[in-house]
Amino acid sequence: MARQADITGLFSLCSILLYLTVSTAGAGIPSSPVLQEERLSAIDGIADNAVREGKTPGAVVIIGNQGRIVYRKAFGYRALEPKKVPMTEDTIFDLASLTKTIATATAIMQLSEQGKLDIEAPVYRYWPAFKANNKKGITVRQLLTHYSGLRPDLKFKPRWSGYRTAMRKIVAERPVLPPGSCFIYSDINFEILGELVRLVSGKPLDVYSAEHIFGPMGMKDSGFKPSPGLRERIAPTQYRKNKMLEGEPHDPSCYFMGGVAGHAGLFSTADDLSLFAQMLLNGGSANGVRILKPLTVKEMTLPQSPSHGKNLRGFGWDIEAPFASNRDDLFQEGAYGHLGYTGTALWIDPVTKTYIIVLTNRVHPDGKGNVKELRAQIKKTVSDAIGPLMGNRALSYGYRAQTQPPKMLN
């Protein structure tokens, strides 16, 4: 099936290429900015303050630039209860919604590359029972961009448990809005995508991801349902039924589904995520292994949501302006990222070849932590260190500054 003609990302890419051709002919192309660790030293105080103020027990922060890690530090504590344990750089975190991008979206795009799954196809082509209750028109694309019209999550009452039970509940779901009409951030979307991975590949999402993503990349500490041998390195989250969650998903739906779901359940370290981020910056390859094709990476990370939508979404990713001190003056296209409810964050900027990883367990031990300011301050520190993107410098990265917008082709 042909790609949709009116896709925001397609027009953005065309405009970038047109503007580059016209505006940089004959001009010298400057090199990308190179970050130095000393310019990121303010992150130490930012993270220490967040710990001291009780915003989070601790954090691990990694900043990568130009193919190398330029900043890597741990702060505070991995655990406060039942006893204090210092945070270490190799701490394993419950990634929560980062599961959507790291595991599920990557798996879906691999299956698309192999011709086993069509992004434009209706979901019921692969899961016939799904079309019940007015869901026949929902496509894989709409799930990936959160334009399916489905509500944010499954109901927890009456209490249920089991993966198959969750799938039956999804079949019983009815869209709250017409598919494609409006952005609704929905865990159900990625629960469905996780099931599509199983149906199309013949392997559950955890097994598929281990064999086709984590294993080939050398992400040795990444996976669902961590083994007991890794428990001593896992950052705990909250109590559930008087038991501290440590290696079990904090997300209720994923917990009830048995620990494996398309929207949550993945555990990993900052070092493993740095491998994943660099893979995307490399155009889909890592350690001599190709995980995704370069064109697939571009498709995932350019705007793919409807042109009428206010929320720019790639395939799984949230779209942002590139890291630069003047990022508020730039178009919201270039960088991409995702957050996790437990306090995790990953941002990647192919414009400046930079990534930011901030992992916390801010929900430990009572769910009252807040790392919104911590994340914003770290991102600002990195952007300030990179400096402004203007004129030919911005254009040389394949990006357009808002001060000089290209003309769109009719």
C-alpha positions as CSV (number, residue, x, y, z in Angstrom):
1,M,0.0,0.0,0.0
2,A,1.3,3.4,-0.9
3,R,2.4,5.8,1.8
4,Q,0.0,8.6,2.7
5,A,0.6,11.6,0.5
6,D,-0.1,14.2,3.2
7,I,2.5,13.3,5.8
8,T,4.1,16.1,7.8
9,G,7.5,14.4,7.8
10,L,7.6,14.1,4.0
11,F,7.0,17.8,3.5
12,S,9.5,18.7,6.2
13,L,12.2,16.6,4.6
14,C,11.4,18.0,1.1
15,S,11.7,21.5,2.4
16,I,14.9,20.8,4.2
17,L,16.5,19.4,1.0
18,L,15.2,22.3,-1.1
19,Y,16.5,24.9,1.3
20,L,19.9,23.2,1.5
21,T,20.3,23.1,-2.2
22,V,19.4,26.8,-2.7
23,S,21.0,28.3,0.4
24,T,24.3,26.4,0.8
25,A,25.5,26.1,-2.7
26,G,29.2,26.9,-2.7
27,A,29.3,27.5,1.0
28,G,31.7,25.8,3.3
29,I,30.2,23.3,5.6
30,P,31.2,23.8,9.3
31,S,31.9,20.9,11.5
32,S,29.3,19.8,14.1
33,P,29.8,21.2,17.7
34,V,32.1,19.2,19.9
35,L,31.0,19.1,23.5
36,Q,33.6,19.2,26.3
37,E,33.0,17.7,29.7
38,E,34.0,20.9,31.5
39,R,31.1,22.8,29.8
40,L,28.7,20.3,31.4
41,S,30.1,20.6,35.0
42,A,26.9,22.4,36.1
43,I,25.0,19.1,35.8
44,D,26.8,18.0,39.0
45,G,25.1,20.7,41.1
46,I,21.7,20.3,39.3
47,A,21.6,16.6,40.1
48,D,22.9,17.0,43.6
49,N,20.2,19.6,44.3
50,A,17.5,17.4,43.1
51,V,18.7,14.6,45.4
52,R,19.1,17.0,48.4
53,E,15.6,18.5,47.9
54,G,14.0,15.0,47.8
55,K,12.9,15.2,44.2
56,T,14.5,11.8,43.5
57,P,16.6,9.3,45.5
58,G,19.3,9.5,42.8
59,A,20.2,9.6,39.2
60,V,22.5,8.4,36.5
61,V,23.3,10.9,33.7
62,I,25.1,10.2,30.4
63,I,25.7,12.8,27.7
64,G,27.0,11.6,24.3
65,N,28.4,13.7,21.5
66,Q,30.2,12.9,18.2
67,G,30.3,9.2,18.9
68,R,31.7,9.4,22.4
69,I,30.5,9.7,25.9
70,V,31.5,13.1,27.3
71,Y,29.7,13.0,30.6
72,R,28.8,9.9,32.8
73,K,28.0,10.2,36.5
74,A,25.8,8.7,39.2
75,F,24.2,10.7,42.0
76,G,22.5,10.0,45.3
77,Y,21.0,6.7,46.2
78,R,19.7,3.7,44.3
79,A,17.4,2.9,47.2
80,L,16.2,4.6,50.4
81,E,14.0,1.7,51.7
82,P,14.3,-0.7,53.3
83,K,17.9,0.5,53.5
84,K,20.0,3.2,51.8
85,V,22.1,1.9,48.9
86,P,24.3,4.3,46.9
87,M,23.5,4.9,43.2
88,T,26.1,3.4,40.8
89,E,26.5,4.0,37.1
90,D,25.6,0.4,36.3
91,T,22.2,0.6,38.1
92,I,19.3,-1.1,36.3
93,F,16.2,1.0,36.0
94,D,12.5,0.3,35.3
95,L,12.3,2.3,32.0
96,A,8.5,2.5,32.0
97,S,7.3,4.1,28.8
98,L,10.7,4.1,27.2
99,T,9.8,0.5,26.4
100,K,7.6,1.9,23.7
101,T,10.5,3.3,21.7
102,I,13.4,1.0,22.6
103,A,11.7,-2.3,22.2
104,T,8.2,-2.1,20.6
105,A,8.6,0.6,17.9
106,T,12.0,-0.8,16.9
107,A,10.6,-4.3,16.6
108,I,7.6,-3.1,14.6
109,M,9.9,-1.2,12.2
110,Q,12.2,-4.3,11.8
111,L,9.1,-6.4,10.8
112,S,8.1,-3.6,8.4
113,E,11.5,-3.7,6.8
114,Q,11.2,-7.4,6.3
115,G,7.9,-7.0,4.5
116,K,6.0,-8.9,7.2
117,L,4.0,-5.9,8.4
118,D,2.6,-2.9,6.6
119,I,2.6,0.3,8.6
120,E,-0.4,1.6,6.6
121,A,-2.5,-1.6,7.0
122,P,-5.4,-1.9,9.4
123,V,-4.6,-3.7,12.6
124,Y,-7.2,-6.4,12.0
125,R,-5.2,-7.7,9.0
126,Y,-2.8,-9.2,11.5
127,W,-5.3,-9.6,14.4
128,P,-8.8,-10.3,12.9
129,A,-10.6,-10.2,16.2
130,F,-9.4,-6.7,16.8
131,K,-11.9,-5.1,14.4
132,A,-14.7,-5.7,16.8
133,N,-16.5,-2.7,18.4
134,N,-15.8,-0.2,15.6
135,K,-12.0,-0.6,15.5
136,K,-11.8,-1.9,11.8
137,G,-10.4,1.4,10.6
138,I,-7.5,1.7,13.0
139,T,-4.1,1.4,11.3
140,V,-0.6,0.4,12.6
141,R,0.5,4.0,11.8
142,Q,-2.2,5.4,14.1
143,L,-1.1,3.2,16.9
144,L,2.5,4.3,16.5
145,T,1.6,8.0,16.5
146,H,-1.2,7.9,19.1
147,Y,-3.9,8.8,16.7
148,S,-6.0,5.6,17.0
149,G,-8.8,7.2,19.0
150,L,-8.4,4.7,21.8
151,R,-8.4,5.9,25.4
152,P,-5.2,6.1,27.5
153,D,-5.4,2.8,29.3
154,L,-7.4,-0.3,30.3
155,K,-9.7,-0.1,33.3
156,F,-8.4,-1.9,36.4
157,K,-11.7,-2.6,38.0
158,P,-13.0,-5.2,38.2
159,R,-9.5,-6.5,39.0
160,W,-8.0,-8.7,36.3
161,S,-4.7,-10.5,35.6
162,G,-3.0,-12.2,32.7
163,Y,-1.7,-11.3,29.3
164,R,-4.5,-13.1,27.4
165,T,-7.1,-11.4,29.6
166,A,-5.6,-8.0,28.7
167,M,-5.8,-8.9,25.0
168,R,-9.5,-9.9,25.4
169,K,-10.1,-6.5,27.1
170,I,-8.5,-4.7,24.2
171,V,-10.7,-6.5,21.7
172,A,-13.7,-5.3,23.8
173,E,-12.4,-1.7,23.6
174,R,-14.3,0.9,21.5
175,P,-12.6,4.1,20.2
176,V,-13.6,7.2,22.1
177,L,-12.8,9.4,19.1
178,P,-12.7,8.6,15.3
179,P,-9.3,7.1,14.3
180,G,-7.0,9.8,12.9
181,S,-8.9,12.7,14.3
182,C,-7.1,13.6,17.5
183,F,-3.9,12.8,19.5
184,I,-4.5,10.7,22.6
185,Y,-1.4,9.4,24.3
186,S,-2.5,5.8,24.9
187,D,-0.7,2.8,26.5
188,I,-3.3,0.6,24.8
189,N,-1.8,1.6,21.4
190,F,1.5,0.0,22.3
191,E,0.0,-2.9,24.1
192,I,-1.6,-3.7,20.7
193,L,1.7,-3.2,18.9
194,G,3.4,-5.6,21.3
195,E,0.8,-8.2,20.5
196,L,1.3,-7.5,16.8
197,V,5.0,-8.3,17.2
198,R,4.0,-11.6,18.7
199,L,1.4,-12.4,16.0
200,V,3.7,-11.4,13.1
201,S,7.0,-12.8,14.3
202,G,5.7,-15.8,16.2
203,K,7.7,-14.7,19.3
204,P,6.6,-12.8,22.4
205,L,7.9,-9.2,22.6
206,D,10.5,-10.1,25.3
207,V,12.0,-13.0,23.3
208,Y,11.9,-11.1,20.0
209,S,13.6,-8.0,21.5
210,A,16.3,-10.1,23.1
211,E,17.1,-11.9,19.9
212,H,16.8,-9.1,17.4
213,I,17.6,-5.9,19.3
214,F,19.4,-6.3,22.7
215,G,21.5,-9.3,22.0
216,P,22.9,-8.1,18.6
217,M,23.7,-4.7,20.1
218,G,25.4,-6.0,23.2
219,M,22.8,-4.5,25.5
220,K,23.7,-7.1,28.1
221,D,21.6,-5.6,31.0
222,S,18.4,-4.9,29.0
223,G,15.3,-7.0,29.0
224,F,11.9,-7.8,30.5
225,K,11.5,-9.7,33.8
226,P,15.2,-9.3,35.0
227,S,16.8,-12.5,36.4
228,P,17.2,-12.8,40.1
229,G,21.0,-12.4,39.6
230,L,20.5,-8.8,38.6
231,R,18.2,-7.8,41.5
232,E,21.0,-6.3,43.6
233,R,21.6,-3.7,40.8
234,I,18.0,-2.8,40.2
235,A,16.6,0.6,41.4
236,P,13.4,-0.1,43.4
237,T,10.3,1.9,42.7
238,Q,7.3,1.7,45.1
239,Y,5.5,-0.7,47.5
240,R,2.7,-2.9,46.1
241,K,0.8,-4.9,48.7
242,N,3.5,-4.1,51.3
243,K,6.2,-5.4,48.9
244,M,8.8,-3.1,47.4
245,L,8.9,-3.5,43.6
246,E,12.4,-4.4,42.6
247,G,12.6,-6.0,39.1
248,E,8.9,-6.1,38.7
249,P,7.2,-3.3,36.5
250,H,5.9,-0.3,38.3
251,D,3.2,0.2,35.6
252,P,0.0,-1.5,36.8
253,S,-1.2,-2.8,33.4
254,C,2.2,-4.3,32.6
255,Y,2.3,-5.8,36.2
256,F,-1.1,-7.4,35.7
257,M,-0.1,-8.7,32.3
258,G,2.8,-10.6,33.8
259,G,5.7,-8.2,33.2
260,V,5.8,-8.1,29.4
261,A,3.9,-5.5,27.4
262,G,4.4,-3.2,24.5
263,H,4.1,0.0,26.6
264,A,6.2,-0.8,29.7
265,G,8.2,-3.5,31.4
266,L,11.7,-3.0,30.0
267,F,14.6,-2.7,32.4
268,S,18.0,-1.3,31.3
269,T,21.0,0.8,32.3
270,A,22.3,4.2,31.1
271,D,25.2,2.5,29.4
272,D,22.9,0.2,27.4
273,L,20.7,3.1,26.4
274,S,23.8,4.9,25.1
275,L,24.5,2.0,22.8
276,F,20.9,2.3,21.5
277,A,21.1,6.1,21.1
278,Q,24.4,5.8,19.2
279,M,22.9,3.1,17.0
280,L,20.2,5.6,15.9
281,L,22.8,8.4,15.3
282,N,24.8,5.9,13.2
283,G,21.8,5.4,11.0
284,G,20.7,2.1,12.5
285,S,24.0,0.2,13.0
286,A,26.0,-0.7,16.1
287,N,29.0,-2.9,16.8
288,G,29.1,-3.9,13.1
289,V,25.5,-5.1,13.3
290,R,22.7,-3.4,11.4
291,I,19.6,-3.1,13.5
292,L,17.6,-0.8,11.3
293,K,18.1,0.6,7.8
294,P,19.0,4.3,7.6
295,L,15.8,5.2,5.9
296,T,13.8,3.4,8.6
297,V,15.6,5.5,11.3
298,K,14.6,8.7,9.4
299,E,11.0,7.5,9.1
300,M,10.8,6.8,12.8
301,T,12.2,10.1,13.8
302,L,10.6,12.6,11.4
303,P,7.0,13.8,12.0
304,Q,4.6,11.1,11.0
305,S,1.4,12.3,12.7
306,P,-1.4,13.9,10.7
307,S,-0.7,17.4,9.4
308,H,-3.7,18.8,11.3
309,G,-2.4,17.5,14.6
310,K,-0.8,19.8,17.2
311,N,1.4,17.0,18.6
312,L,4.4,16.1,16.4
313,R,5.1,12.4,16.7
314,G,7.4,10.1,14.9
315,F,6.9,6.3,14.9
316,G,6.9,6.0,18.7
317,W,9.0,9.1,19.3
318,D,8.1,12.6,20.4
319,I,9.6,15.3,18.1
320,E,11.5,18.3,19.4
321,A,13.8,21.1,18.3
322,P,17.5,20.3,18.1
323,F,19.8,20.9,21.1
324,A,21.0,24.5,20.8
325,S,21.0,27.5,23.1
326,N,18.4,29.1,20.7
327,R,16.2,25.9,20.5
328,D,13.1,27.9,21.3
329,D,13.5,29.9,18.1
330,L,13.9,26.7,15.9
331,F,11.2,24.6,14.3
332,Q,10.1,21.7,16.4
333,E,11.8,19.1,14.1
334,G,15.2,17.6,14.4
335,A,15.6,16.0,17.9
336,Y,13.4,13.3,19.3
337,G,12.9,11.6,22.6
338,H,10.6,9.9,25.1
339,L,10.0,10.0,28.9
340,G,9.1,7.2,31.3
341,Y,6.7,7.7,34.3
342,T,9.3,6.2,36.8
343,G,11.6,9.1,36.0
344,T,13.5,8.0,32.9
345,A,14.3,10.1,29.8
346,L,16.2,9.7,26.5
347,W,16.7,12.5,24.0
348,I,18.6,12.2,20.7
349,D,19.6,15.0,18.3
350,P,21.0,14.0,14.9
351,V,21.5,17.6,14.1
352,T,24.3,18.1,16.7
353,K,25.0,14.3,17.0
354,T,24.2,14.5,20.7
355,Y,22.1,12.3,23.1
356,I,21.0,12.9,26.7
357,I,20.1,10.1,29.1
358,V,18.7,10.8,32.5
359,L,17.6,7.8,34.5
360,T,16.0,8.2,38.0
361,N,13.6,6.2,40.1
362,R,11.8,9.3,41.3
363,V,8.7,7.3,42.4
364,H,10.8,5.6,45.1
365,P,9.7,5.1,47.8
366,D,6.3,6.9,48.0
367,G,5.6,8.1,44.5
368,K,6.1,11.8,45.4
369,G,9.3,12.6,43.5
370,N,9.4,15.1,40.6
371,V,12.3,15.3,38.1
372,K,10.6,17.6,35.6
373,E,12.9,20.5,36.6
374,L,16.0,18.2,36.7
375,R,15.4,17.1,33.2
376,A,14.8,20.6,31.9
377,Q,17.9,22.0,33.6
378,I,20.1,19.2,32.2
379,K,18.8,19.7,28.7
380,K,19.3,23.5,29.0
381,T,22.9,22.9,30.2
382,V,23.7,20.7,27.2
383,S,22.0,23.2,24.8
384,D,23.9,26.1,26.2
385,A,27.1,24.2,25.9
386,I,26.4,23.5,22.2
387,G,25.6,27.1,21.4
388,P,23.2,28.6,18.9
389,L,22.3,27.0,15.5
390,M,22.0,29.8,12.9
391,G,22.4,30.3,9.2
392,N,24.7,28.1,7.3
393,R,25.8,26.3,10.4
394,A,22.2,25.1,11.1
395,L,21.7,24.4,7.4
396,S,24.8,22.3,7.2
397,Y,23.2,19.8,9.6
398,G,20.2,19.4,7.3
399,Y,18.0,21.6,9.5
400,R,16.2,24.9,8.9
401,A,16.1,27.8,11.3
402,Q,12.8,29.5,11.9
403,T,14.4,32.9,11.1
404,Q,14.9,31.7,7.5
405,P,12.0,29.3,6.6
406,P,12.1,27.5,3.3
407,K,9.2,27.9,0.9
408,M,7.0,24.8,0.6
409,L,6.5,23.1,-2.7
410,N,2.9,23.2,-4.0
